[in-house]
Amino acid sequence: MGRAVLLRFWRINIISNIYRTLHIIVNWEKRILKSLNSMCTELGIPLARKRPVPEQKELTNKWNEMGTDEPGNADTHSLFFHSDILKVLVGLKNPNNERSDDLTVRSHWGLIQVSLNVRDIPQMREMYPELGLTYGQLGIDDHTHVPPDLFESEHIHIGKKVVSEQDSAAAQQYSRQGCPTGLRAQLWSLILNTTNDPEDITHYEQLKARVIHHDLLVDNLIYKDVKLTASNDDYYFVFEDYLYQVLLCFSRDTAVLEHFNYNCATPPKSCIQSKSGSEQCAVVYPPNGVIPFHGFSMYVAPLCFLYNEPSKLYSVFREMYIRYFFRLHSISSHPSGTVSLCLQFERLLQTHLPQLFYHLREIGAQPLRIAFKWIVRAFSGYLSTDQLLLLWDRILGYDSLEIVAVLAAAVFVFRAENLMEVTSLASAEAVLADLSTLKVMPLLQIFLFATSV
């Protein structure tokens, strides 16, 4: 009888925890929609409207030079920031943690208070053997004094063969050691199975036509985000036109809704007046189900270095988003989801340098509060572009975002000596403000393979 009661109590606890998590997610989604509708009311802008013919013609004529104007409403503001997402994650609690016998749960010092299975360093070494010290790596061996023919030239030769054979699995395995600059665009397309066939070009042109015919309120969010982020970045400001083109088309693409099939979030819906104007009907809004947040354009910006054909750039970005990027701002228990990545970052850093973690925690500078912005953007806008692309090579190679959390921990370890001297969150942020000179592969290799565990 006692066992039956315990089993029932255990089941009730599980159901209660699931309900609480879903409640947090639903409230988060409602909050974003409420902000969107409030903006609509405040600015007097409809969620969607058909553009007058003269406006359609004007947009068509300036499609390739939208960055020369100041498009969008100047009063528009981002609906949410990475800090808002972090607040939601910190709010996720597991009441069973307090009664858990698992020391990793009870002794965790970080902000993430849910128990998920994340890999430790020995398990990471098994997962990422190609990053080991005995393997050649683009990002290390191409910057040393070793004659390049010992690794780089042979690696390029193999890469050309992989591309010529059009072998997607081989391309994925190959990218684990880095992609040569001249082959990266082809290799990534091969891994992602993206093409630029006539039907892909037609699809892009159809999306472009939807942009030209109808104006959406989220267009203003896109304009504002590009202006505030990529346009102010020394690496990416030259791609402003491409960013508008890709992101405006992306917002109209209903094929993006596919990712909600394996996402616990639901596509946002809002009320749009029917054609008669007498009825309100709830429809997915925007059509792709993705409301852009501050920094969203930085998911696209690095890809502009690889693809100069808008339709090809678009296809690659869409596939990157529905495979990887959506997980960085969605709440789930997936190993590449933002909750797991944050927990993994905290566990790795606490295990590797407990003194540093404890010091930062005690001065009110929880490491995740600093690292979260890197994680949610997969380091886009923080690393130099060549180093970022080397990191993304490995994301594609291992089909996982886990390496992002590892790099975040490695950065803290690299700057540990200076961080041990800081006395406030502001001074800790200052130590970690500029990552543009960091070399990704040496940091990852040293953290995973050149330290005792």
Secondary structure as the mmCIF struct_conf table of DSSP 4:
data_model
#
loop_
_struct_conf.conf_type_id
_struct_conf.id
_struct_conf.beg_label_comp_id
_struct_conf.beg_label_asym_id
_struct_conf.beg_label_seq_id
_struct_conf.end_label_comp_id
_struct_conf.end_label_asym_id
_struct_conf.end_label_seq_id
HELX_RH_AL_P HELX_RH_AL_P1 GLY A 2 LEU A 43
TURN_TY1_P TURN_TY1_P1 GLY A 44 GLY A 44
BEND BEND1 LEU A 47 LEU A 47
STRN STRN1 ALA A 48 LYS A 50
HELX_LH_PP_P HELX_LH_PP_P1 ARG A 51 PRO A 52
HELX_RH_AL_P HELX_RH_AL_P2 VAL A 53 ASN A 61
TURN_TY1_P TURN_TY1_P2 LYS A 62 LYS A 62
HELX_RH_3T_P HELX_RH_3T_P1 TRP A 63 THR A 68
BEND BEND2 ASP A 69 ASP A 69
BEND BEND3 GLY A 72 GLY A 72
TURN_TY1_P TURN_TY1_P3 ALA A 74 ASP A 75
BEND BEND4 LEU A 79 LEU A 79
HELX_RH_AL_P HELX_RH_AL_P3 HIS A 82 VAL A 90
TURN_TY1_P TURN_TY1_P4 GLY A 91 GLY A 91
STRN STRN2 LYS A 93 LYS A 93
HELX_RH_3T_P HELX_RH_3T_P2 PRO A 95 ARG A 99
HELX_RH_AL_P HELX_RH_AL_P4 LEU A 103 ARG A 106
TURN_TY1_P TURN_TY1_P5 SER A 107 SER A 107
BEND BEND5 GLY A 110 LEU A 111
STRN STRN3 GLN A 113 GLN A 113
BEND BEND6 VAL A 114 VAL A 114
HELX_RH_AL_P HELX_RH_AL_P5 ILE A 121 MET A 127
HELX_RH_3T_P HELX_RH_3T_P3 PRO A 129 LEU A 131
BEND BEND7 GLY A 132 GLY A 132
TURN_TY1_P TURN_TY1_P6 LEU A 133 THR A 134
BEND BEND8 TYR A 135 TYR A 135
TURN_TY1_P TURN_TY1_P7 LEU A 138 ASP A 142
BEND BEND9 HIS A 143 VAL A 146
HELX_RH_3T_P HELX_RH_3T_P4 PRO A 148 LEU A 150
TURN_TY1_P TURN_TY1_P8 PHE A 151 PHE A 151
HELX_RH_AL_P HELX_RH_AL_P6 GLU A 152 GLU A 165
TURN_TY1_P TURN_TY1_P9 GLN A 166 GLN A 166
HELX_RH_AL_P HELX_RH_AL_P7 SER A 168 SER A 175
TURN_TY1_P TURN_TY1_P10 ARG A 176 GLN A 177
TURN_TY1_P TURN_TY1_P11 THR A 181 LEU A 183
HELX_RH_AL_P HELX_RH_AL_P8 ARG A 184 LEU A 192
TURN_TY1_P TURN_TY1_P12 ASN A 193 ASN A 193
HELX_RH_AL_P HELX_RH_AL_P9 PRO A 198 HIS A 213
STRN STRN4 HIS A 214 LEU A 216
HELX_RH_AL_P HELX_RH_AL_P10 LEU A 217 LEU A 228
TURN_TY1_P TURN_TY1_P13 THR A 229 THR A 229
HELX_RH_3T_P HELX_RH_3T_P5 ALA A 230 ASN A 232
TURN_TY1_P TURN_TY1_P14 ASP A 234 TYR A 236
HELX_RH_3T_P HELX_RH_3T_P6 PHE A 237 PHE A 239
HELX_RH_AL_P HELX_RH_AL_P11 GLU A 240 SER A 251
TURN_TY1_P TURN_TY1_P15 ARG A 252 ARG A 252
HELX_RH_3T_P HELX_RH_3T_P7 THR A 254 TYR A 262
BEND BEND10 CYS A 264 ALA A 265
STRN STRN5 LYS A 269 GLN A 273
TURN_TY1_P TURN_TY1_P16 LYS A 275 SER A 276
BEND BEND11 GLY A 277 SER A 278
STRN STRN6 GLN A 280 VAL A 284
BEND BEND12 TYR A 285 PRO A 286
TURN_TY1_P TURN_TY1_P17 PRO A 287 ASN A 288
BEND BEND13 GLY A 289 GLY A 289
TURN_TY1_P TURN_TY1_P18 HIS A 294 GLY A 295
HELX_RH_3T_P HELX_RH_3T_P8 PHE A 296 TYR A 299
TURN_TY1_P TURN_TY1_P19 VAL A 300 VAL A 300
HELX_RH_3T_P HELX_RH_3T_P9 ALA A 301 PHE A 305
TURN_TY1_P TURN_TY1_P20 LEU A 306 LEU A 306
BEND BEND14 GLU A 309 GLU A 309
HELX_RH_AL_P HELX_RH_AL_P12 PRO A 310 ARG A 323
TURN_TY1_P TURN_TY1_P21 TYR A 324 TYR A 324
HELX_RH_3T_P HELX_RH_3T_P10 PHE A 325 HIS A 329
BEND BEND15 SER A 330 SER A 330
TURN_TY1_P TURN_TY1_P22 PRO A 335 SER A 336
BEND BEND16 GLY A 337 GLY A 337
HELX_RH_AL_P HELX_RH_AL_P13 THR A 338 HIS A 352
HELX_RH_AL_P HELX_RH_AL_P14 PRO A 354 GLU A 362
TURN_TY1_P TURN_TY1_P23 ILE A 363 GLY A 364
HELX_RH_AL_P HELX_RH_AL_P15 PRO A 367 VAL A 376
TURN_TY1_P TURN_TY1_P24 ARG A 377 TYR A 382
BEND BEND17 LEU A 383 LEU A 383
HELX_RH_AL_P HELX_RH_AL_P16 THR A 385 TYR A 398
TURN_TY1_P TURN_TY1_P25 ASP A 399 ASP A 399
BEND BEND18 LEU A 401 LEU A 401
HELX_RH_AL_P HELX_RH_AL_P17 GLU A 402 PHE A 414
TURN_TY1_P TURN_TY1_P26 ARG A 415 ARG A 415
HELX_RH_AL_P HELX_RH_AL_P18 ALA A 416 LEU A 419
TURN_TY1_P TURN_TY1_P27 MET A 420 GLU A 421
BEND BEND19 SER A 424 SER A 424
HELX_RH_AL_P HELX_RH_AL_P19 LEU A 425 VAL A 431
TURN_TY1_P TURN_TY1_P28 LEU A 432 LEU A 432
BEND BEND20 ALA A 433 ALA A 433
TURN_TY1_P TURN_TY1_P29 SER A 436 THR A 437
HELX_RH_AL_P HELX_RH_AL_P20 VAL A 440 PHE A 449
BEND BEND21 ALA A 450 THR A 451
#
